[in-house]
Structures are given as C-alpha cells and as structure tokens.
C-alpha cells in the first residue's frame, strides 16, 4: 500500500534498520510470499531468501507468529548492540502530546535510557513539570518505567511538542528557568525558517563542498507520470552530482511529504498536483522548496540546470488567495458561473488561477469575469462571496478549489 512505501522511505531517510511483519496471515486467501516479492523492489529481501531483512508472518487477531517476531526484535537489538542503563536518570523523547479535559497537558513519552519514576522533575523542550502519574499502553497506573518503554506522563505545565527531548533533572526551579529561556529564544526566532536546499542554491552548495546529491520527493496525479519522472530524473547527473529519489507517490502534496523533505533536505516536485494552504504554510515554516509543473520536460530541464549550476531565479510564484466553489450557475450567454467564497487572501480580475479538485490540478488559466452581486469588480477580499467565469473552462464543480497566484520577476543579485 502507498502508506507502507512511505513508511519505508521515512525509515530509509532516518537511516534506521527495518523489520517487516506481514499481518493477517490467518486468512485463507493470504499470500505472504507475494508480499515478499513486492518488498524486493524496495531492497527488502527476506533473510530466508538470502537477504538481510527480518520478515515474519503474523496474525494480530490470533497472535500467531507474534512471539517469534518479538524474539527477532530482541535478536536484532542484540546484534546492533542497543544498550540502555536503567540506573541513570531517565532520558527519552515526546512521541505525542495533547490537552486532556480531566488530566491537563499530557504526553506519550518513550523512555530511551534510565528509569522514569513518579515524582521525578523533568524538562521537555519549552515545557517542564513533575511526574504526577504514569499510565502504560494497557491503561494501568505504574510507578516506574524502564528503558525502551512508552508511557503516558501526567504533570506537564503546558502541551509539549512531539519530538522534544525529555530529560529528568534534579531541581524544578532549574527546569522552569531553562524552559522559560527556551520559550523566550523561540519567540525571538519566531518566523525564521531553517535553510533548506532549493534548486537555485544547489550548485552554490556544491561549490562549497556541501552537497553532491540532490534529494527529491516526487508526487504526481497518476502512477504512469511517477514512473516517467523517476526514470527521467535518475538519468540526470554524472560522477560528481546525482539525483536521489527520497520518496515518490500518487496524489497531492501532503504534510507527510513536507516533513520527509525537511528531514532529508529534499526538494518536492509536484506534477499535475498541488499542495493545499495548510501544507504550503508548513512548507514555509520548514523552509521546504515545493515546485509544481504541468510538462515533464520542464521538470527535467530545471533539475538539469540546477545540477549544472545554470538555474537562476527568474520568476517567483506568490499565492494571493484561495477560493471555494459553493454553487454553479448555468448561463446560455456566458457559460458556467462559479458561485464562490474567498477563504483567504484576495482574488483579482487579473489573477492567474488554477482549478484544484482532490489536490489534482485540472486547469490553469485566467479569470474572464469577476462579479460581486451584479457589479463587475477588480478584486474580492477574504470573507466575501463572488461570481467567477473562467476563461476557456466550463467543467467547474461544487467543492472545487480555486487558487489565485501571481508571478513576480526576481532580479539576480551579485554577492
């Protein structure tokens, strides 16, 4: 399934070992060997077939094979020499957090080393607290937690951020002071983004000795386009520089793609697909470069120029607003009129627009007519309704999203 392939790509990007459990093997129609054959395409070859990957058949329903899987996990941990000292102060990571109505801020913490006990003072990112209670995955209250164990911790002063390091400290005043200092520092840095790779600066980093591989995440509307893009991009490059496909898949650009691109310092390339406003905002926060295209040769041409150091920023796409189609009116004189609501930003008569349906771009063009009530208007702001007639496009439907944008000319700068 696509989510399985995505999980494999995330694990590869994080450079962690992979153990495969093939579930539902209790069903009469189960074909675990077919799954093993498909896994070979992703370089996951069962050790029983001469490979290096542990693959076991299990059934979560009957429990068949689970004990063997656990034994293999323990064996893999021993071979990797994964060790943790249970006698030291606990350290771990926040996996998930939330604000519970009856319990206040709580978080699932994975204890990685040491032993966590009720009453311990802790620090996690910009939050701190004292362990008031701990609940394991079975819902039981427990007093202490050894290494390699997930537990729900109560006692946070605020909602923690997933991924924060969880550390037990001696003094609550010290924990509070550090947390407050981190909060102040984060407030000062608010809005700043990490410096991620873009197509424009790839060759500059290459000259500085930073990069020899351009990591790419590819998303397209159909599998055929994905296959063509994969083969075309992998042919680019030479002995010095090359393209590495971190992940590829069918569908719109989502938050998971941005997180993976951020973790692997990759550029996201979308073909006939786009990213919704929430995903674009996350990409902006993470400093991830998202490029969308309608023609395959434009993709390969820009990537090739980036590898050669010839790509210079000429135009920059700026999204100016998002509009939702809520009704479609038929007119024999001017065609279909889209009754719309401006969700954010602004849409103007001169805007370039794209029609997006289920995160797939159906049309790119211009607005033929923009009206508010019965009057022609130059622009419509967020929170207002309007009527839109599109130039050379009649297949507009209720629920479609209209994304307005402009192309700004960006002058080169000599540094």
C-alpha positions as CSV (number, residue, x, y, z in Angstrom):
1,X,0.0,0.0,0.0
2,X,1.2,3.6,-0.6
3,X,1.5,4.3,3.2
4,X,3.7,1.2,3.6
5,X,6.0,2.5,0.8
6,X,6.0,5.9,2.5
7,X,7.0,4.3,5.8
8,X,9.9,2.5,4.1
9,X,11.1,5.8,2.7
10,X,10.9,7.6,6.0
11,X,12.8,4.8,7.7
12,X,15.5,4.9,5.0
13,X,15.8,8.7,5.3
14,X,16.3,8.3,9.1
15,X,18.8,5.5,8.4
16,X,17.2,3.1,10.9
17,X,17.0,-0.7,10.4
18,X,13.7,-2.2,9.2
19,X,12.0,-5.3,10.4
20,X,8.9,-6.4,8.5
21,X,5.8,-8.1,9.9
22,X,3.3,-9.4,7.3
23,X,-0.1,-9.3,9.1
24,X,-3.4,-11.1,8.5
25,X,-1.7,-14.4,7.6
26,X,-4.5,-16.3,9.4
27,X,-6.8,-15.6,6.4
28,X,-7.2,-18.4,3.9
29,X,-6.6,-16.0,1.0
30,X,-3.3,-14.7,2.5
31,X,-0.3,-14.6,0.1
32,X,2.7,-13.6,2.2
33,X,5.2,-14.8,-0.4
34,X,3.7,-12.3,-2.9
35,X,4.3,-9.5,-0.4
36,X,7.9,-10.7,0.0
37,X,8.3,-10.5,-3.8
38,X,7.0,-6.9,-3.8
39,X,9.3,-5.9,-1.0
40,X,12.3,-7.0,-3.1
41,X,11.6,-3.9,-5.3
42,X,12.4,-1.8,-2.3
43,X,15.6,-3.7,-1.4
44,X,14.0,-5.5,1.5
45,X,14.9,-9.1,0.8
46,X,13.9,-11.7,3.4
47,X,16.9,-13.4,5.1
48,X,15.3,-16.7,4.3
49,X,15.6,-15.7,0.7
50,X,19.3,-14.8,1.1
51,X,18.8,-11.2,2.1
52,X,19.4,-9.2,5.2
53,X,15.9,-8.2,6.3
54,X,13.9,-9.9,9.0
55,X,10.5,-10.7,7.7
56,X,7.9,-12.7,9.7
57,X,4.3,-13.8,9.1
58,X,2.0,-12.8,11.9
59,X,-1.7,-12.5,12.8
60,X,-2.7,-9.7,15.1
61,X,-6.1,-11.4,15.5
62,X,-4.9,-14.8,16.6
63,X,-1.5,-14.0,17.9
64,X,0.2,-16.4,15.5
65,X,3.9,-15.5,14.9
66,X,3.9,-12.6,17.3
67,X,6.2,-14.3,19.9
68,X,8.6,-15.2,17.1
69,X,8.6,-11.6,15.8
70,X,9.4,-10.3,19.3
71,X,12.2,-12.8,19.6
72,X,13.6,-11.5,16.3
73,X,13.3,-7.9,17.5
74,X,15.3,-8.8,20.6
75,X,17.9,-10.6,18.5
76,X,18.2,-7.6,16.1
77,X,18.7,-5.3,19.1
78,X,21.4,-7.5,20.5
79,X,23.2,-7.6,17.1
80,X,23.0,-3.8,16.8
81,X,24.3,-3.7,20.4
82,X,21.5,-1.4,21.5
83,X,22.1,-0.9,25.3
84,X,20.5,1.4,27.9
85,X,21.5,1.9,31.5
86,X,18.4,1.6,33.8
87,X,20.2,3.0,36.8
88,X,20.7,6.6,35.5
89,X,18.2,9.4,35.3
90,X,15.6,8.9,32.6
91,X,16.0,10.4,29.1
92,X,13.6,10.0,26.2
93,X,11.5,11.7,23.6
94,X,8.0,13.1,23.4
95,X,6.1,11.0,20.9
96,X,2.7,12.7,21.1
97,X,1.0,15.3,23.4
98,X,-2.4,16.7,24.0
99,X,-4.5,18.8,26.4
100,X,-6.8,16.3,28.2
101,X,-10.0,17.7,29.8
102,X,-9.7,15.7,33.0
103,X,-5.9,15.4,33.3
104,X,-4.5,18.7,31.8
105,X,-1.4,18.6,29.5
106,X,-0.3,15.0,29.0
107,X,2.3,13.4,26.7
108,X,3.3,9.9,25.5
109,X,7.0,9.6,26.3
110,X,9.3,6.9,25.0
111,X,12.0,6.3,27.7
112,X,15.2,5.6,25.9
113,X,17.6,5.3,28.8
114,X,17.4,5.3,32.6
115,X,14.3,4.7,34.7
116,X,11.4,7.2,35.0
117,X,9.6,7.3,38.3
118,X,6.6,9.1,39.8
119,X,7.8,12.3,41.4
120,X,10.7,12.9,39.0
121,X,11.2,16.5,37.9
122,X,11.6,16.8,34.1
123,X,12.3,19.2,31.2
124,X,11.0,18.7,27.7
125,X,11.7,21.4,25.2
126,X,9.9,24.6,26.3
127,X,7.9,22.7,29.0
128,X,8.7,21.3,32.4
129,X,6.9,19.6,35.3
130,X,6.9,16.8,37.9
131,X,5.6,13.3,37.1
132,X,2.2,13.1,38.9
133,X,1.2,9.8,37.4
134,X,2.1,7.4,34.6
135,X,-0.2,5.1,32.6
136,X,1.1,2.4,30.3
137,X,-0.4,1.2,27.0
138,X,-2.8,-1.2,28.8
139,X,-4.3,1.6,30.9
140,X,-2.6,0.6,34.1
141,X,-1.1,3.1,36.5
142,X,2.5,2.4,37.1
143,X,5.2,3.8,39.5
144,X,8.3,3.4,37.3
145,X,9.2,2.9,33.7
146,X,12.4,1.1,32.4
147,X,14.2,1.9,29.1
148,X,12.6,1.2,25.7
149,X,9.1,1.7,27.2
150,X,6.4,4.1,26.1
151,X,4.2,5.7,28.8
152,X,1.6,8.5,29.2
153,X,3.0,11.1,31.6
154,X,0.9,13.5,33.6
155,X,2.3,16.6,35.2
156,X,3.3,18.9,32.3
157,X,2.9,22.7,32.8
158,X,1.9,23.1,29.1
159,X,1.4,20.9,26.0
160,X,4.8,19.7,24.8
161,X,5.9,19.4,21.2
162,X,6.3,16.0,19.6
163,X,10.0,15.2,19.1
164,X,11.2,17.2,22.1
165,X,13.9,15.6,24.2
166,X,12.5,14.5,27.6
167,X,15.2,14.8,30.4
168,X,14.9,14.2,34.2
169,X,16.6,17.0,36.3
170,X,17.3,17.5,40.0
171,X,15.7,20.9,40.6
172,X,12.3,22.1,39.5
173,X,13.5,25.8,39.6
174,X,16.3,24.9,37.2
175,X,13.9,23.1,34.9
176,X,11.5,26.2,34.9
177,X,14.3,28.6,34.2
178,X,15.6,26.6,31.2
179,X,12.1,26.2,29.8
180,X,11.4,29.9,30.1
181,X,14.7,30.8,28.5
182,X,13.9,28.4,25.6
183,X,10.5,29.9,25.2
184,X,12.0,33.4,25.0
185,X,14.5,32.3,22.5
186,X,11.8,30.6,20.4
187,X,9.8,33.8,20.5
188,X,12.7,35.8,19.2
189,X,13.3,33.4,16.4
190,X,9.6,33.1,15.5
191,X,9.1,33.3,11.8
192,X,12.7,32.3,10.9
193,X,13.0,29.2,8.8
194,X,15.8,26.7,8.5
195,X,18.0,26.9,5.4
196,X,16.9,24.0,3.3
197,X,18.1,23.1,-0.2
198,X,16.5,24.8,-3.2
199,X,17.1,24.2,-6.9
200,X,18.7,27.7,-7.2
201,X,21.3,27.2,-4.4
202,X,22.1,23.6,-5.0
203,X,25.1,24.4,-7.2
204,X,26.4,27.0,-4.8
205,X,26.4,24.4,-2.0
206,X,28.1,22.0,-4.4
207,X,30.9,24.5,-5.0
208,X,31.2,25.0,-1.2
209,X,31.6,21.2,-0.8
210,X,28.3,20.8,1.0
211,X,26.2,18.7,-1.5
212,X,26.9,16.1,-4.2
213,X,23.3,14.7,-4.2
214,X,20.1,16.5,-4.9
215,X,17.4,14.7,-2.8
216,X,13.9,14.9,-4.4
217,X,10.4,13.9,-3.4
218,X,8.1,13.3,-6.4
219,X,4.3,13.4,-6.4
220,X,2.1,13.1,-9.5
221,X,-1.5,12.6,-10.4
222,X,-1.1,9.1,-11.9
223,X,1.4,6.2,-11.5
224,X,2.5,6.5,-15.1
225,X,3.7,10.0,-14.6
226,X,5.5,9.0,-11.4
227,X,7.3,6.2,-13.3
228,X,8.4,8.5,-16.1
229,X,9.6,11.2,-13.7
230,X,11.6,8.6,-11.7
231,X,13.3,7.2,-14.8
232,X,14.0,10.7,-16.3
233,X,15.4,12.2,-13.1
234,X,17.6,9.2,-12.3
235,X,19.3,9.6,-15.7
236,X,20.4,13.1,-14.9
237,X,23.8,13.8,-13.2
238,X,27.3,12.4,-13.6
239,X,30.1,11.1,-11.4
240,X,30.1,14.3,-9.4
241,X,26.4,15.1,-8.9
242,X,23.3,13.0,-9.0
243,X,19.6,12.9,-8.1
244,X,18.4,10.7,-5.3
245,X,14.7,9.9,-5.0
246,X,13.7,10.0,-1.4
247,X,10.1,9.2,-2.0
248,X,7.6,9.1,-4.9
249,X,3.9,8.5,-4.9
250,X,0.5,9.3,-6.4
251,X,-1.7,12.1,-5.0
252,X,-1.5,15.7,-3.8
253,X,1.5,17.0,-1.8
254,X,0.7,16.4,1.9
255,X,2.1,17.2,5.3
256,X,4.0,13.9,5.5
257,X,5.8,14.8,2.2
258,X,6.9,18.1,3.7
259,X,8.1,16.5,6.9
260,X,10.1,13.9,4.9
261,X,11.6,16.6,2.7
262,X,12.5,18.7,5.7
263,X,14.2,15.7,7.4
264,X,16.1,14.6,4.3
265,X,16.8,18.2,3.0
266,X,14.9,17.5,-0.2
267,X,13.0,19.5,-2.9
268,X,9.4,18.5,-3.5
269,X,8.4,18.2,-7.2
270,X,4.7,18.0,-8.0
271,X,3.4,17.1,-11.5
272,X,-0.3,17.9,-12.2
273,X,-0.8,18.1,-8.4
274,X,-0.6,20.9,-5.8
275,X,-0.4,21.5,-2.1
276,X,-3.3,22.9,0.0
277,X,-2.9,26.1,2.1
278,X,-2.1,24.1,5.3
279,X,0.7,22.1,3.6
280,X,2.1,25.3,2.0
281,X,2.2,27.0,5.3
282,X,4.0,24.0,6.9
283,X,6.5,24.1,3.9
284,X,7.1,27.8,4.5
285,X,7.8,27.1,8.2
286,X,10.1,24.3,7.4
287,X,11.8,26.1,4.6
288,X,11.0,23.4,2.1
289,X,11.1,24.2,-1.6
290,X,7.9,23.0,-3.5
291,X,7.9,23.1,-7.3
292,X,4.8,22.2,-9.4
293,X,4.8,21.5,-13.1
294,X,2.5,20.7,-15.9
295,X,5.0,19.5,-18.5
296,X,7.6,16.7,-17.8
297,X,10.4,18.3,-19.9
298,X,10.2,21.4,-17.7
299,X,10.9,19.2,-14.6
300,X,13.9,17.6,-16.1
301,X,15.2,20.8,-17.7
302,X,15.1,22.7,-14.3
303,X,16.7,19.9,-12.4
304,X,19.4,19.5,-15.0
305,X,20.1,23.2,-14.8
306,X,20.3,23.0,-11.0
307,X,22.9,20.2,-11.3
308,X,24.9,22.2,-13.8
309,X,24.6,25.4,-11.8
310,X,22.8,27.2,-14.7
311,X,19.5,27.7,-13.0
312,X,18.9,31.3,-12.0
313,X,15.8,32.6,-10.2
314,X,13.8,34.4,-12.8
315,X,10.2,34.3,-11.6
316,X,8.7,33.6,-8.2
317,X,5.1,32.3,-7.7
318,X,3.2,34.1,-5.0
319,X,-0.2,32.6,-4.0
320,X,-2.6,35.5,-3.3
321,X,-5.8,33.8,-2.3
322,X,-7.8,30.6,-2.0
323,X,-11.5,30.4,-3.2
324,X,-14.1,27.6,-2.7
325,X,-16.7,26.9,-5.3
326,X,-20.0,26.6,-3.5
327,X,-22.5,26.7,-6.3
328,X,-22.5,26.5,-10.1
329,X,-25.0,28.6,-12.2
330,X,-25.7,27.8,-15.8
331,X,-25.9,30.7,-18.3
332,X,-26.6,30.2,-22.0
333,X,-24.9,33.5,-22.8
334,X,-21.6,33.3,-20.9
335,X,-21.4,29.7,-19.8
336,X,-21.0,28.3,-16.3
337,X,-20.7,30.8,-13.4
338,X,-19.0,29.6,-10.3
339,X,-20.5,31.0,-7.1
340,X,-17.5,31.3,-4.8
341,X,-16.4,32.2,-1.3
342,X,-13.0,33.7,-0.7
343,X,-11.4,31.8,2.1
344,X,-8.2,33.7,2.5
345,X,-6.2,36.4,0.8
346,X,-7.6,38.2,-2.2
347,X,-8.6,37.3,-5.8
348,X,-8.5,39.9,-8.6
349,X,-9.6,40.1,-12.1
350,X,-6.0,39.9,-13.4
351,X,-5.0,36.9,-11.2
352,X,-3.6,33.7,-12.7
353,X,-5.6,30.8,-11.3
354,X,-5.6,27.1,-11.1
355,X,-8.6,24.8,-10.5
356,X,-7.8,22.1,-7.9
357,X,-10.0,19.0,-7.4
358,X,-8.9,16.4,-4.8
359,X,-5.5,18.0,-4.7
360,X,-5.1,17.5,-8.5
361,X,-4.7,20.5,-10.8
362,X,-7.4,20.3,-13.6
363,X,-6.9,23.7,-15.3
364,X,-4.5,26.7,-15.2
365,X,-5.6,29.9,-16.8
366,X,-7.2,33.3,-16.2
367,X,-10.4,34.8,-14.9
368,X,-12.8,36.0,-17.7
369,X,-15.2,37.8,-15.4
370,X,-15.3,38.6,-11.7
371,X,-18.5,39.9,-10.1
372,X,-19.8,40.8,-6.7
373,X,-23.6,40.7,-6.7
374,X,-24.4,42.3,-10.0
375,X,-21.3,44.6,-10.3
376,X,-18.1,43.9,-12.1
377,X,-15.3,44.3,-9.6
378,X,-11.5,44.5,-9.7
379,X,-10.9,42.3,-6.7
380,X,-12.7,40.4,-3.8
381,X,-11.2,40.1,-0.4
382,X,-11.3,37.3,2.2
383,X,-14.7,36.6,3.7
384,X,-16.8,37.8,0.8
385,X,-18.7,35.9,-1.9
386,X,-18.3,36.5,-5.7
387,X,-19.2,35.1,-9.1
388,X,-16.4,33.9,-11.4
389,X,-16.4,33.0,-15.0
390,X,-13.2,31.2,-16.1
391,X,-11.5,31.6,-19.5
392,X,-11.9,28.5,-21.7
393,X,-13.0,26.2,-18.9
394,X,-16.6,25.1,-18.2
395,X,-16.2,21.9,-16.2
396,X,-16.2,23.7,-12.8
397,X,-18.0,21.8,-10.0
398,X,-19.1,22.4,-6.4
399,X,-16.3,21.8,-4.0
400,X,-13.5,22.7,-6.4
401,X,-10.8,25.0,-5.0
402,X,-9.5,28.0,-7.0
403,X,-6.0,29.1,-6.2
404,X,-5.1,32.6,-7.3
405,X,-1.4,33.5,-7.8
406,X,0.9,35.9,-9.5
407,X,4.4,35.5,-11.0
408,X,6.9,38.1,-9.7
409,X,10.1,38.8,-11.6
410,X,13.1,38.3,-9.3
411,X,16.2,40.2,-10.2
412,X,19.6,38.5,-9.8
413,X,21.9,39.7,-7.0
414,X,25.7,39.6,-7.0
415,X,27.1,38.8,-3.6
